[in-house]
Amino acid sequence: MAIAFGFLNYKYKHRLIDYYIMFLIGVGWTILGLLFLIPAIIVFGGSFAIIGYLKRRDWDEDLTGIGKANKDELILLREQTDSLELSFTLLIFTGIIILIGIIIYVYLTGFSFLK
C-alpha cells in the first residue's frame, strides 16, 4: 500500500488528500481489527484515524461541486476520484487477503462453528 500511495503522490502532485475519508477508513479498520483481534489492522486503522482526525480542519474543503466550482477544482476532483478508485481496490484486495488468512487459520486449527 505504501508503494501504491507513493506512486499516487508522484503521479498526482497537486491533489489533496481527503482526510475525512482517511479518518472513516481508519475507524472501520480499527473496529474490524478489534472484532477479529488482529493487532496489525488495529495499528493501521488507528494510525489512519489519528492522522485523519488531526487534519480535521481540512474536512470542510468543498470539492464536491455543490458550491461554485471552477475548472481547476473539477480537474482536481477527477484526479482524486481516480486515486480513490485505486485506494478502494487496494482496500478490497487487502480485505480478501485477510479473509483468506482467516479461512486458512480456521482450517489449520480445526475450529468448527457448529460445536
MDAnalysis code that builds the backbone (N, CA, C; Angstrom):
import MDAnalysis as mda
import numpy as np

u = mda.Universe.empty(345, n_residues=115, atom_resindex=np.repeat(np.arange(115), 3), trajectory=True)
u.add_TopologyAttr("name", ["N", "CA", "C"] * 115)
u.add_TopologyAttr("resid", np.arange(1, 116))
u.add_TopologyAttr("resname", ["MET", "ALA", "ILE", "ALA", "PHE", "GLY", "PHE", "LEU", "ASN", "TYR", "LYS", "TYR", "LYS", "HIS", "ARG", "LEU", "ILE", "ASP", "TYR", "TYR", "ILE", "MET", "PHE", "LEU", "ILE", "GLY", "VAL", "GLY", "TRP", "THR", "ILE", "LEU", "GLY", "LEU", "LEU", "PHE", "LEU", "ILE", "PRO", "ALA", "ILE", "ILE", "VAL", "PHE", "GLY", "GLY", "SER", "PHE", "ALA", "ILE", "ILE", "GLY", "TYR", "LEU", "LYS", "ARG", "ARG", "ASP", "TRP", "ASP", "GLU", "ASP", "LEU", "THR", "GLY", "ILE", "GLY", "LYS", "ALA", "ASN", "LYS", "ASP", "GLU", "LEU", "ILE", "LEU", "LEU", "ARG", "GLU", "GLN", "THR", "ASP", "SER", "LEU", "GLU", "LEU", "SER", "PHE", "THR", "LEU", "LEU", "ILE", "PHE", "THR", "GLY", "ILE", "ILE", "ILE", "LEU", "ILE", "GLY", "ILE", "ILE", "ILE", "TYR", "VAL", "TYR", "LEU", "THR", "GLY", "PHE", "SER", "PHE", "LEU", "LYS"])
u.atoms.positions = np.array([
    [0.820, -1.188, 0.000],
    [0.000, 0.000, 0.000],
    [0.865, 1.254, 0.000],
    [1.983, 1.209, 0.714],
    [2.872, 2.363, 0.754],
    [3.423, 2.668, -0.638],
    [3.751, 1.631, -1.397],
    [4.244, 1.826, -2.757],
    [3.154, 2.438, -3.634],
    [1.914, 1.952, -3.483],
    [0.810, 2.477, -4.286],
    [0.549, 3.942, -3.957],
    [0.535, 4.296, -2.660],
    [0.301, 5.688, -2.296],
    [1.483, 6.572, -2.702],
    [2.688, 6.031, -2.660],
    [3.836, 6.786, -3.142],
    [3.722, 7.065, -4.627],
    [3.278, 6.068, -5.386],
    [3.058, 6.257, -6.819],
    [1.982, 7.309, -7.069],
    [0.897, 7.261, -6.289],
    [-0.170, 8.243, -6.453],
    [0.322, 9.653, -6.165],
    [1.144, 9.803, -5.125],
    [1.679, 11.126, -4.809],
    [2.632, 11.612, -5.893],
    [3.347, 10.704, -6.525],
    [4.242, 11.079, -7.612],
    [3.440, 11.484, -8.844],
    [2.383, 10.726, -9.141],
    [1.595, 10.978, -10.348],
    [0.714, 12.218, -10.195],
    [0.080, 12.362, -9.049],
    [-0.821, 13.491, -8.807],
    [-0.209, 14.387, -7.741],
    [0.753, 15.194, -8.127],
    [1.473, 16.012, -7.147],
    [0.587, 17.093, -6.537],
    [-0.419, 17.552, -7.263],
    [-1.228, 18.666, -6.775],
    [-2.564, 18.218, -6.197],
    [-2.752, 16.942, -5.985],
    [-4.038, 16.501, -5.449],
    [-4.045, 16.640, -3.940],
    [-5.229, 16.886, -3.420],
    [-5.386, 16.996, -1.978],
    [-5.778, 15.645, -1.397],
    [-5.384, 15.391, -0.189],
    [-5.754, 14.164, 0.491],
    [-7.062, 14.418, 1.223],
    [-8.009, 13.508, 1.085],
    [-9.284, 13.646, 1.777],
    [-9.129, 13.006, 3.158],
    [-8.860, 13.843, 4.141],
    [-8.587, 13.341, 5.484],
    [-9.833, 12.812, 6.169],
    [-11.009, 13.256, 5.750],
    [-12.243, 12.730, 6.328],
    [-12.422, 11.264, 5.946],
    [-12.164, 10.940, 4.680],
    [-12.244, 9.546, 4.235],
    [-11.171, 8.719, 4.921],
    [-9.978, 9.276, 5.086],
    [-8.910, 8.567, 5.794],
    [-9.340, 8.261, 7.228],
    [-9.993, 9.213, 7.872],
    [-10.482, 9.017, 9.232],
    [-11.524, 7.898, 9.266],
    [-12.470, 7.917, 8.316],
    [-13.510, 6.889, 8.291],
    [-12.937, 5.500, 8.023],
    [-11.991, 5.408, 7.108],
    [-11.352, 4.122, 6.828],
    [-10.599, 3.637, 8.056],
    [-9.917, 4.551, 8.742],
    [-9.192, 4.181, 9.959],
    [-10.108, 3.663, 11.040],
    [-11.246, 4.305, 11.239],
    [-12.199, 3.842, 12.248],
    [-12.734, 2.460, 11.869],
    [-13.056, 2.286, 10.600],
    [-13.555, 0.981, 10.140],
    [-12.535, -0.127, 10.335],
    [-11.281, 0.139, 9.971],
    [-10.239, -0.871, 10.141],
    [-10.000, -1.172, 11.619],
    [-10.058, -0.148, 12.456],
    [-9.844, -0.372, 13.893],
    [-10.947, -1.249, 14.457],
    [-12.169, -0.993, 14.064],
    [-13.289, -1.821, 14.544],
    [-13.140, -3.256, 14.062],
    [-12.788, -3.442, 12.796],
    [-12.583, -4.806, 12.283],
    [-11.425, -5.493, 12.998],
    [-10.357, -4.765, 13.254],
    [-9.223, -5.341, 13.973],
    [-9.596, -5.756, 15.382],
    [-10.425, -4.955, 16.037],
    [-10.871, -5.318, 17.387],
    [-11.814, -6.513, 17.367],
    [-12.665, -6.592, 16.342],
    [-13.587, -7.726, 16.257],
    [-12.853, -9.042, 16.027],
    [-11.844, -9.018, 15.169],
    [-11.120, -10.237, 14.833],
    [-9.821, -10.398, 15.623],
    [-9.533, -9.443, 16.518],
    [-8.333, -9.473, 17.358],
    [-7.053, -9.587, 16.529],
    [-6.939, -8.718, 15.517],
    [-5.768, -8.690, 14.651],
    [-5.022, -7.388, 14.938],
    [-3.892, -7.470, 15.644],
    [-3.196, -6.247, 16.065],
    [-2.714, -5.368, 14.914],
    [-2.295, -5.953, 13.803],
    [-1.778, -5.156, 12.686],
    [-2.869, -4.245, 12.116],
    [-4.070, -4.763, 11.999],
    [-5.163, -3.952, 11.456],
    [-5.565, -2.872, 12.455],
    [-5.493, -3.185, 13.745],
    [-5.788, -2.187, 14.766],
    [-4.789, -1.035, 14.672],
    [-3.506, -1.361, 14.482],
    [-2.470, -0.331, 14.397],
    [-2.648, 0.512, 13.133],
    [-2.877, -0.140, 11.971],
    [-3.078, 0.611, 10.730],
    [-4.323, 1.488, 10.820],
    [-5.406, 0.910, 11.290],
    [-6.643, 1.675, 11.410],
    [-6.508, 2.833, 12.377],
    [-5.866, 2.587, 13.500],
    [-5.662, 3.650, 14.477],
    [-4.806, 4.767, 13.930],
    [-3.757, 4.411, 13.192],
    [-2.888, 5.458, 12.636],
    [-3.625, 6.272, 11.570],
    [-4.421, 5.608, 10.706],
    [-5.213, 6.348, 9.719],
    [-6.218, 7.259, 10.406],
    [-6.876, 6.748, 11.439],
    [-7.882, 7.552, 12.144],
    [-7.235, 8.752, 12.836],
    [-6.079, 8.543, 13.435],
    [-5.402, 9.639, 14.130],
    [-4.945, 10.707, 13.135],
    [-4.343, 10.275, 12.023],
    [-3.890, 11.247, 11.016],
    [-5.084, 12.009, 10.448],
    [-6.157, 11.296, 10.136],
    [-7.349, 11.959, 9.610],
    [-7.966, 12.917, 10.602],
    [-7.967, 12.546, 11.882],
    [-8.565, 13.417, 12.893],
    [-7.702, 14.648, 13.156],
    [-6.384, 14.478, 13.136],
    [-5.511, 15.620, 13.358],
    [-5.622, 16.656, 12.241],
    [-5.985, 16.222, 11.061],
    [-6.151, 17.135, 9.921],
    [-7.630, 17.484, 9.706],
    [-8.421, 17.485, 10.774],
    [-9.865, 17.696, 10.651],
    [-10.232, 19.084, 10.145],
    [-9.347, 20.056, 10.244],
    [-9.682, 21.381, 9.726],
    [-9.752, 21.375, 8.192],
    [-9.183, 20.352, 7.565],
    [-9.256, 20.233, 6.105],
    [-10.500, 19.480, 5.646],
    [-11.342, 19.029, 6.581],
    [-12.546, 18.288, 6.212],
    [-13.558, 19.166, 5.492],
    [-13.513, 20.465, 5.726],
    [-14.522, 21.352, 5.181],
    [-14.240, 21.791, 3.754],
    [-13.182, 21.301, 3.160],
    [-12.877, 21.679, 1.788],
    [-14.015, 21.240, 0.865],
    [-14.528, 22.174, 0.070],
    [-15.664, 21.878, -0.796],
    [-15.165, 21.609, -2.210],
    [-14.945, 20.338, -2.501],
    [-14.548, 19.941, -3.851],
    [-15.604, 19.040, -4.470],
    [-16.813, 19.056, -3.924],
    [-17.868, 18.171, -4.402],
    [-18.643, 18.746, -5.564],
    [-18.466, 20.018, -5.876],
    [-19.219, 20.631, -6.949],
    [-20.524, 21.240, -6.471],
    [-20.837, 21.123, -5.176],
    [-22.069, 21.698, -4.654],
    [-21.961, 23.224, -4.673],
    [-20.829, 23.734, -4.237],
    [-20.609, 25.187, -4.286],
    [-20.188, 25.600, -5.671],
    [-19.689, 26.795, -5.789],
    [-19.197, 27.268, -7.080],
    [-17.832, 26.644, -7.320],
    [-17.770, 25.738, -8.249],
    [-16.520, 25.049, -8.543],
    [-15.936, 25.610, -9.831],
    [-14.663, 25.894, -9.793],
    [-14.020, 26.352, -11.017],
    [-13.390, 25.150, -11.729],
    [-12.814, 25.403, -12.851],
    [-12.280, 24.319, -13.681],
    [-11.156, 23.573, -12.966],
    [-10.295, 24.282, -12.241],
    [-9.192, 23.631, -11.534],
    [-9.702, 22.678, -10.453],
    [-10.755, 23.083, -9.732],
    [-11.313, 22.210, -8.701],
    [-11.938, 20.964, -9.310],
    [-12.599, 21.107, -10.460],
    [-13.204, 19.944, -11.108],
    [-12.140, 18.981, -11.622],
    [-11.045, 19.513, -12.140],
    [-9.945, 18.650, -12.573],
    [-9.340, 17.928, -11.371],
    [-9.170, 18.643, -10.283],
    [-8.643, 18.050, -9.055],
    [-9.580, 16.977, -8.524],
    [-10.890, 17.223, -8.585],
    [-11.872, 16.241, -8.141],
    [-11.791, 14.979, -8.993],
    [-11.603, 15.127, -10.292],
    [-11.474, 13.971, -11.180],
    [-10.224, 13.163, -10.824],
    [-9.120, 13.846, -10.550],
    [-7.887, 13.147, -10.172],
    [-8.063, 12.430, -8.845],
    [-8.744, 13.051, -7.880],
    [-8.975, 12.397, -6.595],
    [-9.871, 11.178, -6.761],
    [-10.853, 11.259, -7.653],
    [-11.736, 10.118, -7.896],
    [-10.934, 8.950, -8.440],
    [-9.996, 9.220, -9.352],
    [-9.146, 8.160, -9.881],
    [-8.313, 7.528, -8.773],
    [-7.768, 8.343, -7.889],
    [-6.945, 7.790, -6.818],
    [-7.804, 7.055, -5.798],
    [-9.035, 7.496, -5.574],
    [-9.926, 6.784, -4.655],
    [-10.295, 5.419, -5.201],
    [-10.475, 5.311, -6.513],
    [-10.765, 4.012, -7.108],
    [-9.625, 3.045, -6.845],
    [-8.394, 3.499, -7.007],
    [-7.248, 2.648, -6.720],
    [-7.177, 2.331, -5.234],
    [-7.474, 3.295, -4.388],
    [-7.444, 3.062, -2.944],
    [-8.478, 2.035, -2.533],
    [-9.692, 2.145, -3.069],
    [-10.722, 1.171, -2.731],
    [-10.380, -0.212, -3.281],
    [-9.753, -0.259, -4.453],
    [-9.308, -1.542, -4.993],
    [-8.276, -2.174, -4.068],
    [-7.310, -1.377, -3.586],
    [-6.317, -1.894, -2.649],
    [-6.965, -2.325, -1.334],
    [-7.960, -1.584, -0.875],
    [-8.662, -1.926, 0.352],
    [-9.407, -3.242, 0.200],
    [-10.085, -3.431, -0.922],
    [-10.795, -4.689, -1.171],
    [-9.809, -5.836, -1.284],
    [-8.685, -5.625, -1.971],
    [-7.662, -6.664, -2.103],
    [-7.108, -7.043, -0.734],
    [-6.848, -6.045, 0.121],
    [-6.360, -6.316, 1.469],
    [-7.391, -7.106, 2.266],
    [-8.667, -6.748, 2.125],
    [-9.731, -7.489, 2.807],
    [-9.807, -8.936, 2.353],
    [-9.639, -9.166, 1.057],
    [-9.656, -10.539, 0.542],
    [-8.484, -11.332, 1.095],
    [-7.298, -10.729, 1.143],
    [-6.123, -11.403, 1.698],
    [-6.359, -11.756, 3.169],
    [-6.946, -10.834, 3.938],
    [-7.228, -11.096, 5.351],
    [-8.249, -12.216, 5.479],
    [-9.291, -12.206, 4.644],
    [-10.301, -13.256, 4.690],
    [-9.696, -14.620, 4.359],
    [-8.827, -14.671, 3.375],
    [-8.154, -15.932, 3.039],
    [-7.298, -16.397, 4.211],
    [-6.606, -15.452, 4.859],
    [-5.798, -15.812, 6.025],
    [-6.640, -16.366, 7.155],
    [-7.808, -15.778, 7.394],
    [-8.701, -16.284, 8.448],
    [-9.214, -17.667, 8.099],
    [-9.563, -17.889, 6.834],
    [-10.039, -19.205, 6.411],
    [-8.947, -20.249, 6.584],
    [-7.717, -19.924, 6.206],
    [-6.606, -20.867, 6.372],
    [-6.360, -21.136, 7.853],
    [-6.416, -20.113, 8.680],
    [-6.225, -20.285, 10.123],
    [-7.304, -21.189, 10.712],
    [-8.562, -20.948, 10.329],
    [-9.660, -21.778, 10.833],
    [-9.485, -23.215, 10.367],
    [-9.064, -23.404, 9.127],
    [-8.864, -24.757, 8.598],
    [-7.730, -25.474, 9.325],
    [-6.603, -24.782, 9.560],
    [-5.446, -25.423, 10.188],
    [-5.679, -25.713, 11.674],
    [-6.446, -24.888, 12.347],
    [-6.702, -25.122, 13.769],
    [-7.861, -26.080, 14.004],
    [-8.623, -26.367, 12.967],
    [-9.747, -27.286, 13.108],
    [-10.920, -26.682, 13.858],
    [-11.013, -25.384, 13.884],
    [-12.104, -24.700, 14.588],
    [-13.413, -24.951, 13.847],
    [-14.457, -25.297, 14.582],
    [-15.756, -25.565, 13.982],
    [-16.785, -24.616, 14.564],
    [-17.584, -24.023, 13.682],
    [-18.638, -23.110, 14.136],
    [-19.874, -23.864, 14.593],
    [-19.939, -25.159, 14.343],
    [-21.132, -25.937, 14.648],
    [-21.028, -26.677, 15.985],
    [-20.099, -26.329, 16.819],
    [-19.938, -27.025, 18.097],
    [-21.064, -26.735, 19.030],
])
